[in-house]
Amino acid sequence: MLYLIFFQFFFDLFKILLYFCTLITYLNILIETLKNIATIKTGVFAKPYSEGEIAYLQAKHFNKYYQLTTPTHSFLKDYTVSDKHLLMQGDVLFAAKGTKNFAARYKYNIQPAVASTSFFVIRLNDGVQNKILPEFLAWYINQPISQRFLKVRARGTSMVSISKAALQELEIPIPNIKTQQTVLKITHLGITENELTRKISILREKQIQQKIINAIK
């Protein structure tokens, strides 16, 4: 428990430092629409198999932190997929259909992969790859300000869909790389904190249940 208190303290301190860092550099932050810094293409429509050489990524394969879970259990045969559809390290996937319109950075893991039609594949242009981190781009798309922008432009009622045109017009702030790395570090710390809290809660519940069992023996 003491460890968690110290963790929370340093996490809060880190957020304060980030706030001042962002405030100081705010006037120098470049803002670009997504269409000016990246290409956007749709995923591949295909019937997945239980086995294959290429992973077929769907929204259900990502956890609540928008991280890819393995194994996916959805695959395609390599002879059915063109090389142009293969995902590259650093691509950002955006789930454009359904109620959870999240973005996730693709990291090449065990085998090649393609995205399903649930996703748009966002690939940063060569000229900006040294200015914006793919993971930062995914993080910003997941922020409330971006989500509101996209939601008000969504189409459909029962099956919500974000259009490519709407995604292209999303404005992306591009702070310096150091600030981007700080933002991501804080995000990762937040995930770690959440997982620690969850595990502590589970352990506490087990202890309580054990005490109850011991008391009635």
C-alpha positions in Angstrom: 0.0 0.0 0.0 2.9 2.4 0.8 4.3 1.7 -2.6 1.1 2.7 -4.2 1.0 6.0 -2.3 4.5 6.9 -3.4 3.6 5.9 -7.0 0.6 8.2 -6.9 2.7 11.0 -5.5 5.3 10.8 -8.3 2.6 10.3 -10.9 0.8 13.5 -9.8 4.2 15.4 -9.7 4.9 14.2 -13.2 1.6 15.5 -14.5 2.3 18.9 -13.0 5.7 19.1 -14.7 4.1 18.1 -18.0 1.6 20.9 -17.6 4.2 23.5 -17.2 6.3 22.0 -20.0 3.3 22.1 -22.3 2.4 25.6 -21.2 5.9 27.0 -21.9 6.0 25.4 -25.4 2.4 26.0 -26.3 2.9 28.9 -28.6 5.6 27.0 -30.5 3.5 23.9 -31.1 2.8 23.2 -34.8 -0.8 22.1 -35.7 -1.5 20.1 -38.8 -4.6 18.4 -40.2 -4.1 14.6 -40.4 -4.4 14.6 -44.2 -1.3 16.8 -44.4 0.9 14.5 -42.4 -0.3 11.0 -43.2 -1.9 8.7 -45.7 -5.1 7.0 -44.7 -6.4 3.8 -46.3 -9.0 1.2 -45.4 -8.4 -2.3 -44.1 -8.9 -5.5 -46.0 -12.2 -7.3 -46.4 -11.6 -11.1 -46.1 -12.8 -14.3 -44.4 -10.4 -15.2 -41.6 -9.3 -18.7 -40.8 -8.2 -20.3 -37.6 -4.7 -20.8 -39.0 -2.6 -19.0 -41.6 0.6 -17.0 -42.2 -0.9 -13.5 -41.8 -2.7 -12.2 -38.7 -6.0 -10.6 -39.5 -6.5 -7.8 -36.9 -10.0 -6.9 -35.7 -11.1 -4.4 -33.0 -11.8 -7.3 -30.6 -8.1 -8.2 -30.6 -7.3 -5.0 -28.6 -7.7 -4.6 -24.8 -9.1 -1.7 -22.9 -5.7 0.1 -23.1 -5.8 -0.3 -26.9 -3.0 -2.8 -26.9 -2.9 -5.8 -29.2 -3.6 -9.0 -27.4 -2.2 -12.3 -28.6 -2.9 -14.7 -30.0 -5.6 -13.3 -32.4 -7.0 -16.6 -33.6 -7.8 -14.9 -36.9 -5.6 -15.4 -39.9 -5.3 -15.2 -43.7 -3.4 -17.3 -46.1 -0.4 -15.5 -47.5 -1.4 -16.1 -51.1 -4.7 -14.2 -50.6 -3.1 -11.0 -49.5 -1.2 -8.4 -51.5 2.0 -7.0 -50.0 0.6 -3.5 -50.2 -1.9 -4.4 -47.5 0.7 -5.6 -45.0 1.0 -3.4 -42.0 4.3 -1.7 -41.3 6.0 -0.9 -38.0 4.6 2.4 -36.8 1.3 2.3 -38.6 -1.6 3.6 -36.6 -4.9 1.7 -36.7 -8.1 3.6 -36.1 -11.3 1.6 -35.4 -13.8 3.6 -37.4 -16.9 1.4 -36.9 -18.9 0.7 -33.7 -19.1 2.5 -30.4 -15.4 2.4 -29.5 -13.5 4.5 -32.1 -10.0 4.0 -30.7 -6.5 4.4 -32.2 -3.6 2.0 -31.6 -0.1 1.9 -32.9 0.8 -1.3 -34.7 4.0 -3.0 -33.5 5.2 -5.9 -35.6 5.2 -8.9 -33.3 5.5 -12.5 -34.4 4.1 -12.6 -37.9 3.0 -10.2 -40.7 -0.5 -8.7 -40.2 -3.2 -6.8 -42.1 -6.1 -4.8 -40.7 -9.7 -5.7 -41.2 -12.2 -3.2 -42.7 -13.1 -2.2 -39.1 -9.9 0.0 -39.3 -8.4 2.8 -41.2 -4.7 2.4 -41.5 -2.8 5.7 -40.9 0.8 5.9 -42.1 2.8 9.0 -41.4 4.5 10.7 -44.4 8.3 10.4 -44.6 8.7 14.1 -44.1 7.1 14.1 -40.6 8.4 10.7 -39.2 11.1 12.5 -37.3 8.6 15.1 -35.9 5.8 13.0 -34.5 5.8 9.6 -32.8 3.1 7.2 -34.1 2.3 6.3 -30.5 1.7 10.0 -29.7 -0.6 10.3 -32.7 -2.6 7.3 -31.5 -2.7 8.8 -28.0 -4.0 12.2 -29.3 -6.7 10.5 -31.4 -7.9 8.8 -28.3 -8.2 12.0 -26.3 -11.7 13.4 -25.6 -11.1 16.5 -27.7 -10.4 14.3 -30.8 -13.2 11.9 -30.0 -15.7 14.7 -29.8 -14.6 16.1 -33.1 -15.0 12.7 -34.7 -18.3 11.7 -32.9 -20.2 14.8 -34.1 -19.2 13.9 -37.7 -20.1 10.2 -37.3 -22.6 8.6 -39.6 -25.3 6.0 -38.7 -27.3 5.3 -35.6 -27.3 1.5 -34.8 -23.8 1.1 -36.4 -21.8 4.3 -35.9 -19.1 4.9 -38.5 -16.4 7.6 -38.8 -15.7 8.5 -42.4 -12.2 8.9 -43.9 -13.1 12.5 -44.8 -13.8 13.3 -41.1 -10.6 11.6 -39.9 -8.6 13.5 -42.5 -9.7 16.9 -41.1 -8.7 16.1 -37.5 -6.2 18.7 -36.3 -3.1 17.2 -34.7 -0.8 19.3 -32.4 2.9 18.4 -32.9 5.0 19.4 -29.8 8.7 18.6 -29.7 9.7 14.9 -29.5 10.7 15.3 -25.8 7.3 16.5 -24.9 5.7 13.7 -26.8 7.9 11.2 -25.0 6.9 12.7 -21.7 3.2 12.4 -22.5 3.6 8.8 -23.4 5.7 8.0 -20.3 2.9 9.5 -18.1 0.3 7.4 -20.0 2.3 4.2 -19.5 2.6 5.1 -15.8 -1.1 5.6 -15.6 -1.7 2.2 -17.1 0.7 0.6 -14.6 -1.0 2.4 -11.7 -4.4 1.1 -12.9 -3.1 -2.5 -13.1 -1.5 -2.3 -9.7 -4.7 -0.9 -8.2 -6.7 -3.7 -9.8 -4.3 -6.4 -8.5 -4.3 -4.9 -5.0 -8.1 -4.9 -5.1 -8.1 -8.6 -6.1 -5.6 -9.5 -3.3 -7.6 -7.6 -0.7 -10.8 -9.4 -1.8 -9.1 -12.7 -1.5 -7.8 -11.8 2.0 -11.3 -10.8 3.1 -12.8 -14.0 1.8 -10.1 -16.1 3.5 -10.7 -14.3 6.8 -14.5 -15.0 6.5 -13.8 -18.7 5.8 -11.4 -18.9 8.8 -13.9 -17.2 11.0 -16.7 -19.7 10.3 -14.6 -22.8 10.6 
